[in-house]
Amino acid sequence: MSEGMELQNGLFVNHKNNYRSHESHGNVTPADVYSSRYRRMIKCQTLQDHRLRSHAQAA
């Protein structure tokens, strides 16, 4: 693939993932969906870790 085509493909993918909202994602960008899921996963893990420490301290 030529350098020009690679650049065009990269620009398209960047726009599609970071700037173009998607109806299937609730009209937000895929990057927003991913980062929200990531934050929820981190929050759940943090809460689980806290519960485990609290139970260990209570024992």
N, C-alpha and C positions, 0 to 999 in steps of 0.2 A: 504494500500500500504506500502511496506517495506521502511525503511529509505534509502536503497541503490537505490531503484527505484525512490523515490522522488528526490534524488540528481541527478540521471541521467536525469530525466525529466526536472529539473531546469536548468541543464547545456545545454540540447538541446534547450530549449526555449530561454535561454540567447544567445546562438550562433545564432539561427535563427533570433532573433529580432535585435541583435546588431552587428553581424559580417558577416552574409551571405546576399549578395545583392540579390534582387528579380527583375527579369525582368519586372514584372508587375508594379513595382515602379520606373521604369527608371534606373534599375541597381544600386539602392542605398538600404540601409537597412531600414526596417520599422521604426527603431528608428530615422533615419535621416529624413524620410518623416514626421513623427509625429512632430519632433522638428522644422522643417521648417514651417509646417503648424501653429504650435504654435507661432512661431516668426511673421509670417504674420498676424495672428489674433491680436497679441499684437500691432503690428505696425498700423494696421487699426483702432484699438480702440484708440490708442494714437492720430492718425491724426483726428479722429472724435471728440475726446475730445478737441483738439486744435481748430478745426473749431468752435465748440460750444462756447468755451471761447472767441474766436475772434469776433464772431457775438454778443455775450452778451456785450462785451466791446464797440463795435461799436454802439450799440443801446442806 
